[in-house]
């Protein structure tokens, strides 16, 4: 499963009456996704390239890939 599908599914199950308008779920999901992207990107390491920084950078890249739908969520 991809994160965008998970987010749209949650929006569809919500009490928001927008689900009857075409594209409404995607319109609601877009600002949420943008906020999450900014939050995750803010955690990019600015350190000295240590092993810890490399691991953190890999995690940031993985989370951003999941967020934009280019990678599946772990099962």
C-alpha positions in Angstrom: 0.0 0.0 0.0 1.2 3.5 -0.7 0.8 6.5 1.7 -1.3 8.6 -0.7 -3.8 5.7 -0.9 -3.8 5.4 2.9 -4.4 9.1 3.4 -7.2 9.3 0.8 -8.8 6.2 2.3 -8.8 7.9 5.7 -10.4 11.0 4.2 -13.0 8.9 2.5 -13.9 7.3 5.8 -14.2 10.6 7.6 -17.3 12.6 8.2 -16.3 15.3 5.7 -19.1 15.7 3.2 -16.7 16.4 0.3 -16.4 12.8 -0.8 -19.2 13.4 -3.3 -17.2 15.9 -5.3 -14.7 14.4 -7.8 -11.2 15.0 -6.6 -12.2 16.2 -3.2 -10.2 13.7 -1.3 -7.0 14.6 -3.3 -7.7 18.3 -2.6 -7.9 17.7 1.1 -4.9 15.4 1.1 -2.6 17.8 -0.8 -2.0 20.3 2.1 -1.7 17.5 4.6 1.0 15.9 2.4 2.8 19.2 2.0 2.9 19.8 5.8 4.3 16.3 6.3 6.9 16.7 3.6 8.1 19.9 5.2 8.2 18.3 8.7 10.1 15.3 7.5 12.5 17.4 5.4 13.3 19.5 8.4 14.9 16.4 10.0 17.6 16.1 7.3 20.9 15.9 9.0 23.2 18.9 8.8 26.0 17.1 10.6 29.5 15.9 9.7 28.4 12.9 7.6 28.7 10.5 10.5 27.2 7.0 10.4 24.2 8.4 12.4 23.7 11.2 9.9 23.8 8.7 7.0 21.1 6.5 8.7 19.0 9.5 9.5 19.3 10.7 5.9 18.3 7.3 4.6 15.3 7.4 6.9 14.3 10.8 5.7 14.6 9.8 2.0 12.5 6.6 2.7 9.8 8.5 4.4 9.6 11.1 1.7 9.4 8.4 -0.9 6.6 6.8 0.9 4.8 10.1 1.3 4.9 11.0 -2.4 3.9 7.4 -3.3 7.1 6.3 -5.0 7.7 3.6 -2.4 5.3 1.2 -0.7 4.7 1.4 3.0 6.3 -1.4 5.0 4.1 -4.3 5.9 
